[in-house]
Amino acid sequence: MDLYKNILQKKEQGKKLFAILIDPDKQKNSELLLIIKNANESNVDYFFVGGSLLTNDNLNDCIKTIKNNSKIPVILFPGDAMQINQNADGILFLSLISGRNPELLIGKQVITAPILKQTDLEVISTGYMLIDSGKPTTASYMSNTMPIPRNKIGVATSTAIAGEYLGLKLIYMDGGSGAEQPIIIDMIKKVSNSIKIPLIIGGGICSAKKAIDNCKAGADLIVVGNAIEKDSSLIKEIADAIHNLSLIHI
């Protein structure tokens, strides 16, 4: 399954993508099955699975439930080096380029790399950038890093460019789980216009309008998690908005 090739092709075609973020710790089986059902009916593009803090051993069961009930690709979004599961289709091999914690820039990756080498997972190198969302998030706390201030557009842009020059395949700008505010539109525009690789945006997106605004600003892939945990009916609304936007010249 050529996950990255598909993301690149959609970007070249001007088609926007939508991923649902699943935190295995937060989902009861009945809730997960409802999300999967709505995702299937709405032609969601990907499931991202992972969390900043997995306290229960639910990752494997979560992925198996998705795979048993859907053909939508599952991509690991690991909050820890050991959040690896062979049953997924791929993994975002994250380097936290917005922070200065060496363990999350390269340290944990060195530990994880030989393990991934033994799997069939498609490994997609990703520059992960935490952006201030108005309050501390689990991601910023667990990573022991400061997010990029939401008004420091130049810092975000330079960081993304550096990630691209380092050979990373994706840039993922994230407000973090439970973000109070989405990433500002001007920052998305500037970063998108400054790089050629696909741009993922997540955090604080709780409506179809916010998703559309992010896509119009230059996001290639929108990730929504918390809002869907609270109301899975948002899946169709957001998916339709994103996919319909792809049919219109932005």
HELIX and SHEET records of a PDB file:
HELIX    1   1 LEU A    3  GLN A   13  1                                  11    
HELIX    2   2 ASN A   29  GLU A   41  1                                  13    
HELIX    3   3 LEU A   59  ASN A   69  1                                  11    
HELIX    4   4 PRO A  102  PRO A  102  1                                   1    
HELIX    5   5 GLU A  103  GLY A  107  3                                   5    
HELIX    6   6 LYS A  108  LYS A  117  1                                  10    
HELIX    7   7 THR A  138  SER A  143  1                                   6    
HELIX    8   8 ILE A  153  TYR A  165  1                                  13    
HELIX    9   9 ILE A  185  SER A  194  1                                  10    
HELIX   10  10 ALA A  208  ALA A  217  1                                  10    
HELIX   11  11 ASN A  226  LYS A  230  1                                   5    
HELIX   12  12 LEU A  234  SER A  246  1                                  13    
SHEET    1   A 9 LEU A  17  ILE A  22  0                                        
SHEET    2   A 9 TYR A  46  VAL A  49  1                                        
SHEET    3   A 9 VAL A  74  LEU A  76  1                                        
SHEET    4   A 9 GLY A  90  LEU A  96  1                                        
SHEET    5   A 9 GLU A 122  LEU A 130  1                                        
SHEET    6   A 9 LEU A 170  ASP A 174  1                                        
SHEET    7   A 9 LEU A 199  GLY A 202  1                                        
SHEET    8   A 9 LEU A 221  VAL A 224  1                                        
SHEET    9   A 9 LEU A  17  ILE A  22  1                                        
END                                                                             
